[in-house]
């Protein structure tokens, strides 16, 4: 869900957008960008949403659900006929479209469809795992008396070099989205890949009720411990990539976890809370700063009554924090900042800087300023078709720049 500035740039292709609705437009760009890795097909995507009205959230959800369900059923038929390559491709695309439907639930009047849609999405992804020729193993990473579910991928057609990329998702991305955000590219270049759900992400939130945490080193250190216990992982060639809000979580973890040889964040995030507080009037910010919780909650409640769209957006964004009030939620988000720990980061860090960043503009440069000895900033521009949060329509370009940089450091 895009909540920042309008997706418009005077020098950008599709300057008027696919949709005037900024959420629809950005989500569509994300899905179209998946075509590069085989996780979407441009024609079927555009056909599916062609008749959706600008404000018709029910039709938007239904379009993605129908397309994903149709592709999953096609995959079942192809698998039953022994056509596993066709089936795996259908399941992969189905998981992308059902992931889009999962995001679309946020704009529906009710969240009743959330868990069923998530389970259908994850089932399609798991069927991809079962039918693809890529070597993938489901794993459970020990974590504070429980475990984090994940997937460990081995590279195609090679014994592998032991180089391993940890992929750290953002606040609301489906685990399948990481296939298009570097996972497939890493495998083509001979990396192992680990994807996982952390606290507050996907299965850990929807099925276990586990919230986000700001001290992400408590998550990444067990992940590193798990990987270093495998005999197919080179302990000196670990890398990590943080996507979207992962651009905060990964640097936070690196301030404490120093066994990772190189890291990429797309984009850099120094203070997660600015994407929340930037939309609040000065009077509300004062109530927040003064600790006036009852007045803050009262005014927020009033605002939600006047704007059902705002209320749905709040529910979507606040759900992973699992706090009991508006005030407690925003106060929790204020802990998600790096300025007090960034000086402890010693890992070489590649920071993407997309033009027209909607959520955290300027923060990639700020992160580089806080980590001057280790950071490299790579701009992505509208003239390259690589603008907006996480460069949705430039995934090949992002892969090229990210992996050329990683290869130079990991060998």
KEVEXPA-435924 format. One record per residue (C-alpha): x, y, z; residue number from 1; chain. Coordinates in nm, 4 decimals, always signed. Each point is the difference from the previous one (the first is absolute). Example, Ala and Ser with C-alpha at 12.3 -4.5 7.8 and 13.67 -1.06 7.14 Angstrom:
<recs>
u; v; w; seq; mol
+1.2300; -0.4500; +0.7800; 1; A
+0.1370; +0.3440; -0.0660; 2; A
</recs>
This chain:
<recs>
u; v; w; seq; mol
+0.0000; +0.0000; +0.0000; 1; A
+0.1509; +0.3308; -0.1081; 2; A
-0.0635; +0.2842; +0.2427; 3; A
+0.2456; +0.2650; -0.1125; 4; A
+0.0198; +0.2526; -0.2804; 5; A
-0.1900; -0.0474; -0.3280; 6; A
+0.1681; -0.2319; -0.2473; 7; A
+0.0747; +0.2686; -0.2541; 8; A
+0.3227; +0.1211; -0.1530; 9; A
+0.0269; +0.2331; -0.2994; 10; A
+0.2790; -0.2030; -0.1623; 11; A
-0.1223; -0.3476; +0.0894; 12; A
-0.1602; -0.2457; -0.2427; 13; A
-0.3671; -0.0502; +0.0857; 14; A
+0.0100; +0.3507; +0.1518; 15; A
-0.3757; -0.0011; +0.0535; 16; A
+0.0113; -0.3450; +0.1568; 17; A
-0.1921; -0.3140; -0.0780; 18; A
-0.2581; +0.1178; +0.2548; 19; A
-0.0702; +0.3398; +0.1548; 20; A
-0.0530; -0.1933; +0.3243; 21; A
+0.3541; +0.0061; +0.1394; 22; A
-0.0364; -0.3252; +0.1914; 23; A
-0.1267; -0.1878; -0.3045; 24; A
+0.2658; +0.1554; -0.2209; 25; A
+0.2913; -0.0899; +0.2260; 26; A
-0.1236; -0.3530; +0.0715; 27; A
-0.0415; -0.0608; -0.3726; 28; A
+0.3550; +0.1194; -0.0655; 29; A
+0.1277; -0.2420; +0.2635; 30; A
-0.1796; -0.2939; -0.1613; 31; A
+0.1130; +0.0950; -0.3513; 32; A
+0.3581; +0.0172; +0.1238; 33; A
-0.0279; -0.3651; +0.1016; 34; A
-0.0235; -0.0989; -0.3670; 35; A
+0.3792; +0.0322; -0.0254; 36; A
+0.0454; -0.3078; +0.2201; 37; A
-0.2949; -0.1992; -0.1361; 38; A
-0.2185; +0.0809; +0.3011; 39; A
-0.2559; +0.1888; -0.2115; 40; A
-0.1103; +0.0178; -0.3632; 41; A
-0.0670; +0.3508; -0.1304; 42; A
-0.2943; -0.0799; -0.2253; 43; A
-0.2034; -0.1936; +0.2531; 44; A
+0.0662; +0.2661; +0.2647; 45; A
-0.1190; +0.2907; -0.2132; 46; A
-0.3005; -0.1966; -0.1208; 47; A
-0.0994; -0.0869; +0.3568; 48; A
-0.0126; +0.3608; +0.1235; 49; A
-0.1091; +0.1739; -0.3208; 50; A
-0.3630; +0.0442; +0.1043; 51; A
+0.0629; +0.0869; +0.3674; 52; A
-0.1278; +0.3442; +0.0948; 53; A
+0.2258; +0.2557; +0.1675; 54; A
-0.1646; -0.0336; +0.3424; 55; A
-0.1471; -0.3480; -0.0280; 56; A
+0.1954; -0.1779; +0.2721; 57; A
-0.2246; -0.3054; -0.0046; 58; A
+0.0589; -0.0458; -0.3747; 59; A
+0.3740; +0.0518; +0.0469; 60; A
+0.0146; -0.2753; +0.2607; 61; A
-0.2250; -0.2271; -0.2047; 62; A
+0.2122; +0.0429; -0.3142; 63; A
+0.3196; -0.1125; +0.1698; 64; A
-0.1740; -0.2809; +0.1884; 65; A
-0.1615; -0.1330; -0.3171; 66; A
+0.3225; +0.0148; -0.2011; 67; A
+0.2028; -0.1662; +0.2740; 68; A
-0.2602; -0.2700; +0.0601; 69; A
-0.0241; -0.0726; -0.3738; 70; A
+0.3769; -0.0376; -0.0318; 71; A
+0.0167; -0.2202; +0.3075; 72; A
-0.2692; -0.2295; -0.1458; 73; A
+0.1889; -0.0073; -0.3309; 74; A
+0.3111; -0.1007; +0.1901; 75; A
-0.1902; -0.2854; +0.1642; 76; A
-0.1091; -0.1277; -0.3415; 77; A
+0.3519; +0.0320; -0.1428; 78; A
+0.1546; -0.1789; +0.2983; 79; A
-0.2554; -0.2812; -0.0257; 80; A
+0.0992; -0.0450; -0.3639; 81; A
+0.3664; -0.0234; +0.0956; 82; A
+0.0880; +0.3415; -0.1446; 83; A
+0.1927; +0.1273; +0.2993; 84; A
+0.1788; +0.2855; -0.1787; 85; A
-0.3300; +0.1466; -0.1176; 86; A
-0.1520; -0.0636; +0.3415; 87; A
+0.2824; +0.1713; +0.1885; 88; A
-0.0283; +0.3072; -0.2211; 89; A
-0.3747; +0.0161; +0.0517; 90; A
+0.0348; -0.0380; +0.3757; 91; A
+0.2677; +0.2705; +0.0150; 92; A
-0.2188; +0.2492; -0.1844; 93; A
-0.3009; -0.1042; +0.2076; 94; A
+0.1915; +0.0749; +0.3185; 95; A
+0.0793; +0.3508; -0.1277; 96; A
-0.3623; +0.0763; -0.0871; 97; A
-0.1350; -0.1454; +0.3224; 98; A
+0.2593; +0.2085; +0.1842; 99; A
-0.1458; +0.3065; -0.1730; 100; A
-0.3474; -0.1112; +0.1076; 101; A
+0.1286; -0.0319; +0.3565; 102; A
+0.1167; +0.3618; -0.0053; 103; A
-0.3327; +0.1039; -0.1503; 104; A
-0.1884; -0.1343; +0.3028; 105; A
+0.1205; +0.3107; +0.1848; 106; A
-0.2421; +0.2173; -0.1963; 107; A
-0.3053; -0.2217; +0.0451; 108; A
-0.2709; +0.0882; +0.2530; 109; A
+0.0838; -0.3167; +0.1942; 110; A
+0.3226; -0.1939; +0.0577; 111; A
-0.1823; -0.3338; +0.0009; 112; A
+0.1724; -0.0998; -0.3251; 113; A
+0.3486; +0.0547; +0.1420; 114; A
+0.0843; -0.3437; +0.1399; 115; A
-0.1699; -0.2046; -0.2778; 116; A
+0.1775; +0.2065; -0.2657; 117; A
+0.3334; -0.0342; +0.1756; 118; A
-0.0398; -0.3767; +0.0197; 119; A
-0.0917; -0.0232; -0.3682; 120; A
+0.3015; +0.2133; -0.0861; 121; A
+0.2382; -0.2082; +0.2108; 122; A
-0.1452; -0.3228; -0.1399; 123; A
+0.0769; +0.1178; -0.3545; 124; A
+0.3540; +0.0915; +0.1025; 125; A
+0.0491; -0.3368; +0.1679; 126; A
-0.1184; -0.1769; -0.3135; 127; A
+0.2630; +0.1974; -0.1923; 128; A
+0.2567; -0.1233; +0.2502; 129; A
-0.1181; -0.3586; -0.0552; 130; A
+0.0072; +0.0090; -0.3812; 131; A
+0.2911; +0.2244; -0.0972; 132; A
+0.3308; -0.1548; -0.1082; 133; A
+0.1775; +0.2426; +0.2338; 134; A
+0.1266; -0.1709; +0.3159; 135; A
-0.2095; +0.1451; +0.2831; 136; A
-0.0304; -0.1269; +0.3556; 137; A
-0.2525; +0.1149; +0.2570; 138; A
+0.1839; +0.0908; +0.3194; 139; A
-0.0859; +0.0995; +0.3539; 140; A
+0.2417; +0.2444; +0.1594; 141; A
+0.0192; -0.0264; +0.3817; 142; A
-0.1214; +0.3251; +0.1545; 143; A
-0.0811; +0.0762; +0.3637; 144; A
-0.1705; -0.3257; +0.0869; 145; A
-0.1731; -0.0318; -0.3362; 146; A
+0.1205; +0.0157; -0.3620; 147; A
-0.0134; +0.2216; -0.3052; 148; A
-0.1257; -0.1725; -0.3166; 149; A
+0.2196; +0.0390; -0.3040; 150; A
+0.1242; -0.1378; -0.3297; 151; A
+0.3612; -0.0818; -0.0843; 152; A
+0.0803; +0.0040; -0.3741; 153; A
+0.3028; -0.1583; -0.1660; 154; A
+0.1297; +0.1449; -0.3314; 155; A
-0.0839; -0.1575; -0.3327; 156; A
+0.2305; -0.2575; -0.1578; 157; A
+0.2955; +0.0453; +0.2323; 158; A
+0.1303; -0.1290; +0.3277; 159; A
+0.0135; +0.3630; +0.1071; 160; A
+0.2724; +0.2193; +0.1425; 161; A
-0.1491; +0.0271; +0.3459; 162; A
-0.0807; +0.3659; -0.0571; 163; A
-0.3367; +0.0589; +0.1653; 164; A
-0.2464; +0.2880; -0.0184; 165; A
-0.2444; +0.0552; +0.2859; 166; A
-0.3104; +0.1776; -0.1257; 167; A
-0.1734; +0.2159; +0.2611; 168; A
-0.3488; +0.1091; -0.1062; 169; A
-0.1797; +0.3231; +0.0881; 170; A
-0.3094; +0.0742; +0.2013; 171; A
-0.2673; -0.1593; -0.2183; 172; A
+0.1648; -0.1803; -0.2930; 173; A
-0.0879; -0.3582; -0.0816; 174; A
+0.2918; -0.2395; +0.0295; 175; A
-0.0431; -0.0823; -0.3688; 176; A
+0.0742; +0.3635; -0.0895; 177; A
+0.3625; -0.0577; +0.0960; 178; A
+0.0361; -0.2316; -0.2988; 179; A
-0.0333; +0.3045; -0.2260; 180; A
+0.1905; +0.2316; +0.2350; 181; A
+0.3329; -0.1772; -0.0259; 182; A
-0.0659; -0.3661; +0.0760; 183; A
-0.0063; -0.1236; -0.3591; 184; A
+0.2947; +0.2213; -0.0923; 185; A
+0.2069; -0.1323; +0.2891; 186; A
-0.0603; -0.3612; -0.1021; 187; A
+0.1035; +0.0755; -0.3592; 188; A
+0.3276; +0.1358; +0.1351; 189; A
+0.0751; -0.3038; +0.2143; 190; A
-0.1186; +0.1207; +0.3411; 191; A
-0.1944; -0.1992; +0.2543; 192; A
-0.3059; +0.1975; +0.1066; 193; A
-0.1859; +0.0010; +0.3311; 194; A
-0.3470; +0.1539; +0.0231; 195; A
-0.1924; +0.0039; +0.3266; 196; A
-0.2928; +0.1539; +0.1844; 197; A
+0.1131; +0.2043; +0.2977; 198; A
-0.2137; +0.1263; +0.2906; 199; A
-0.2967; +0.1977; -0.1296; 200; A
+0.0457; -0.1245; -0.3559; 201; A
-0.2545; -0.2119; -0.1876; 202; A
-0.0377; -0.3429; +0.1656; 203; A
+0.1542; +0.1179; +0.3283; 204; A
-0.2646; +0.2722; +0.0209; 205; A
-0.3062; -0.1548; -0.1629; 206; A
+0.0280; -0.3471; +0.1502; 207; A
+0.2010; +0.0516; +0.3199; 208; A
-0.0855; +0.3565; +0.0976; 209; A
+0.3646; +0.0952; +0.0516; 210; A
+0.0688; +0.3758; -0.0353; 211; A
+0.2865; +0.1992; -0.1486; 212; A
+0.2974; +0.0889; +0.2154; 213; A
+0.2404; +0.2890; -0.0472; 214; A
+0.3089; -0.1863; +0.1314; 215; A
+0.0369; -0.2126; -0.3122; 216; A
+0.3414; -0.1303; +0.1014; 217; A
-0.2010; -0.2411; +0.2163; 218; A
-0.1328; -0.1429; -0.3284; 219; A
+0.3042; +0.0111; -0.2275; 220; A
+0.2452; -0.1504; +0.2498; 221; A
-0.2026; -0.3257; +0.0226; 222; A
-0.0237; -0.0001; -0.3814; 223; A
+0.3782; +0.0279; -0.0270; 224; A
+0.0445; -0.2684; +0.2667; 225; A
-0.2235; -0.2308; -0.2023; 226; A
+0.1887; +0.0603; -0.3251; 227; A
+0.3411; -0.0503; +0.1555; 228; A
-0.1176; -0.3396; +0.1187; 229; A
-0.0417; -0.1143; -0.3616; 230; A
+0.2873; -0.1634; -0.1876; 231; A
-0.1021; +0.1603; -0.3320; 232; A
+0.0452; +0.3577; +0.1286; 233; A
+0.3357; +0.1810; -0.0032; 234; A
+0.0165; +0.1895; +0.3304; 235; A
+0.2165; +0.2702; -0.1597; 236; A
-0.2377; +0.0645; -0.2889; 237; A
-0.3285; +0.0953; +0.1609; 238; A
-0.1977; +0.2911; -0.1457; 239; A
-0.3369; +0.1490; +0.0874; 240; A
-0.2537; +0.2077; -0.1913; 241; A
-0.2662; +0.2096; +0.1749; 242; A
-0.3037; +0.0995; -0.2065; 243; A
-0.2305; +0.2947; +0.0811; 244; A
-0.0261; +0.0163; +0.3815; 245; A
+0.2767; -0.2579; -0.0075; 246; A
+0.2083; +0.3082; -0.0818; 247; A
-0.0320; +0.0815; +0.3700; 248; A
+0.0088; -0.3516; +0.1423; 249; A
+0.3193; -0.1092; -0.1765; 250; A
+0.2182; +0.2976; +0.1043; 251; A
-0.1411; -0.0275; +0.3520; 252; A
+0.1096; -0.3643; +0.0133; 253; A
+0.3412; +0.0799; -0.1505; 254; A
+0.0741; +0.2382; +0.2855; 255; A
+0.0136; -0.3077; +0.2256; 256; A
+0.0544; -0.3004; -0.2308; 257; A
+0.3436; +0.0154; -0.1669; 258; A
+0.0295; -0.3400; -0.1672; 259; A
-0.1592; +0.1191; -0.3264; 260; A
+0.2515; +0.0970; -0.2706; 261; A
-0.2150; +0.2362; -0.2110; 262; A
-0.3486; +0.1484; +0.0044; 263; A
-0.2465; +0.1724; -0.2328; 264; A
-0.2969; +0.2133; +0.1047; 265; A
-0.2717; +0.1066; -0.2438; 266; A
-0.0407; +0.2814; +0.1043; 267; A
+0.1788; +0.1231; +0.3108; 268; A
-0.2308; +0.0803; +0.2935; 269; A
+0.1265; +0.1946; +0.3016; 270; A
-0.3333; +0.0783; +0.1664; 271; A
-0.3049; -0.2130; -0.0834; 272; A
-0.2314; +0.2323; +0.1914; 273; A
+0.0231; +0.2870; -0.2480; 274; A
-0.2339; -0.1860; -0.2355; 275; A
-0.2541; +0.0140; +0.2844; 276; A
+0.0632; +0.3332; +0.1688; 277; A
+0.0415; +0.1822; -0.3307; 278; A
-0.3771; -0.0303; -0.0489; 279; A
-0.0916; +0.1358; +0.3441; 280; A
-0.0851; +0.3675; +0.0640; 281; A
+0.2185; +0.2003; +0.2397; 282; A
-0.2676; -0.0120; +0.2695; 283; A
+0.0078; -0.3809; -0.0029; 284; A
+0.3785; -0.0070; +0.0054; 285; A
-0.0061; +0.2194; +0.3090; 286; A
-0.2433; -0.2342; +0.1751; 287; A
+0.2308; -0.2875; -0.0875; 288; A
+0.3099; +0.1788; +0.1289; 289; A
-0.1770; +0.1069; +0.3194; 290; A
-0.1206; -0.3524; +0.0740; 291; A
-0.3680; +0.1024; -0.0235; 292; A
-0.1145; -0.3508; -0.0885; 293; A
-0.3725; +0.0453; +0.0691; 294; A
-0.0259; +0.3202; -0.2037; 295; A
+0.2084; -0.1497; -0.2797; 296; A
-0.2205; -0.3096; -0.0164; 297; A
-0.3162; +0.2121; +0.0139; 298; A
+0.1085; +0.2158; -0.2946; 299; A
+0.1153; -0.3021; -0.1995; 300; A
-0.3314; -0.1744; +0.0590; 301; A
-0.1837; +0.3055; -0.1281; 302; A
+0.2166; +0.0131; -0.3109; 303; A
-0.0688; -0.3675; -0.0716; 304; A
-0.3771; +0.0567; +0.0213; 305; A
+0.0198; +0.2709; -0.2639; 306; A
+0.2206; -0.2056; -0.2351; 307; A
-0.0720; -0.3706; -0.0479; 308; A
+0.2969; -0.0193; -0.2399; 309; A
+0.2298; +0.1320; +0.2707; 310; A
-0.1435; -0.2465; +0.2502; 311; A
+0.0690; -0.2930; -0.2316; 312; A
+0.3508; +0.1245; -0.0722; 313; A
+0.0677; +0.0346; +0.3715; 314; A
-0.1212; -0.3530; +0.0712; 315; A
+0.2247; -0.1361; -0.2736; 316; A
+0.3128; +0.1840; +0.1092; 317; A
-0.0535; -0.0361; +0.3746; 318; A
-0.0883; -0.3705; +0.0017; 319; A
+0.3615; -0.1320; +0.0164; 320; A
+0.0805; +0.2131; +0.3056; 321; A
-0.2895; -0.1510; +0.1976; 322; A
-0.0476; +0.2920; +0.2393; 323; A
-0.3251; +0.0866; +0.1776; 324; A
-0.0328; +0.3666; -0.0925; 325; A
+0.0928; +0.2588; -0.2609; 326; A
+0.2389; +0.1678; +0.2433; 327; A
+0.1775; -0.3249; +0.0939; 328; A
+0.0383; -0.0945; -0.3660; 329; A
+0.1648; +0.3246; -0.1046; 330; A
+0.2193; +0.0021; +0.3106; 331; A
+0.1144; -0.3513; -0.0899; 332; A
+0.0873; +0.1065; -0.3540; 333; A
+0.2113; +0.2850; +0.1386; 334; A
+0.2463; -0.2656; +0.1239; 335; A
+0.0770; -0.1032; -0.3589; 336; A
+0.2953; +0.2318; -0.0587; 337; A
+0.3703; -0.0425; -0.0672; 338; A
+0.1635; +0.3264; +0.0963; 339; A
+0.1012; -0.1351; +0.3412; 340; A
+0.1581; -0.3256; -0.1260; 341; A
+0.1156; +0.0615; -0.3591; 342; A
+0.3562; +0.0865; +0.1056; 343; A
+0.0459; -0.3655; +0.1041; 344; A
-0.0564; -0.1302; -0.3552; 345; A
+0.3239; -0.1378; -0.1467; 346; A
-0.1438; -0.2117; -0.2840; 347; A
+0.0421; +0.1374; -0.3553; 348; A
-0.3428; +0.1367; -0.0941; 349; A
-0.1544; +0.0715; -0.3404; 350; A
-0.2919; +0.2439; +0.0304; 351; A
-0.2434; +0.0545; -0.2863; 352; A
-0.1381; +0.3499; -0.0488; 353; A
-0.3086; -0.0038; -0.2256; 354; A
-0.1208; +0.3309; -0.1351; 355; A
-0.3557; +0.0837; +0.1121; 356; A
+0.0247; -0.2204; +0.3105; 357; A
-0.3495; +0.0177; +0.1516; 358; A
+0.0524; -0.1282; +0.3542; 359; A
+0.3414; +0.1121; +0.1240; 360; A
+0.1334; +0.2717; -0.2334; 361; A
+0.3536; +0.1119; +0.0765; 362; A
+0.0679; -0.2791; +0.2467; 363; A
+0.2361; -0.1994; -0.2236; 364; A
+0.2400; +0.2958; -0.0008; 365; A
-0.0508; +0.0480; +0.3720; 366; A
+0.0936; -0.3635; +0.0677; 367; A
+0.3143; +0.0447; -0.2080; 368; A
+0.0880; +0.3101; +0.2025; 369; A
-0.0330; -0.2017; +0.3199; 370; A
+0.2210; -0.2808; -0.1381; 371; A
+0.2599; +0.1875; -0.2068; 372; A
+0.2765; -0.2578; +0.0157; 373; A
-0.1979; -0.2943; -0.1312; 374; A
-0.2840; +0.1266; -0.2215; 375; A
-0.0450; +0.0357; -0.3748; 376; A
-0.3105; +0.1795; -0.1304; 377; A
-0.1344; -0.0997; -0.3419; 378; A
-0.2613; +0.2362; -0.1496; 379; A
-0.2844; -0.1332; -0.2139; 380; A
-0.1722; +0.2563; -0.2180; 381; A
-0.3236; +0.0666; -0.1827; 382; A
+0.1909; +0.0291; -0.3283; 383; A
+0.1067; -0.3624; +0.0504; 384; A
-0.3583; -0.1026; +0.0781; 385; A
+0.1348; -0.0842; +0.3449; 386; A
-0.1756; +0.2497; +0.2247; 387; A
-0.2420; -0.0547; +0.2878; 388; A
+0.0307; -0.2121; +0.3126; 389; A
+0.2038; -0.3171; -0.0664; 390; A
+0.0245; +0.0788; -0.3737; 391; A
-0.2986; -0.2184; -0.0968; 392; A
+0.0467; +0.0164; -0.3789; 393; A
+0.3800; -0.0322; -0.0045; 394; A
+0.0706; -0.3332; +0.1619; 395; A
+0.2601; -0.1046; -0.2602; 396; A
+0.1946; +0.3210; +0.0569; 397; A
-0.0162; -0.0407; +0.3781; 398; A
+0.1228; -0.3597; -0.0278; 399; A
+0.2905; +0.1045; -0.2219; 400; A
+0.1230; +0.2752; +0.2300; 401; A
-0.0625; -0.1922; +0.3214; 402; A
+0.1690; -0.3236; -0.1023; 403; A
+0.2937; +0.1647; -0.1780; 404; A
+0.0688; +0.1747; +0.3310; 405; A
-0.0498; -0.3147; +0.2073; 406; A
+0.2144; -0.2121; -0.2347; 407; A
+0.2852; +0.2470; +0.0361; 408; A
-0.0092; -0.0477; +0.3775; 409; A
-0.0756; -0.3689; +0.0304; 410; A
+0.1973; -0.1351; -0.2956; 411; A
</recs>
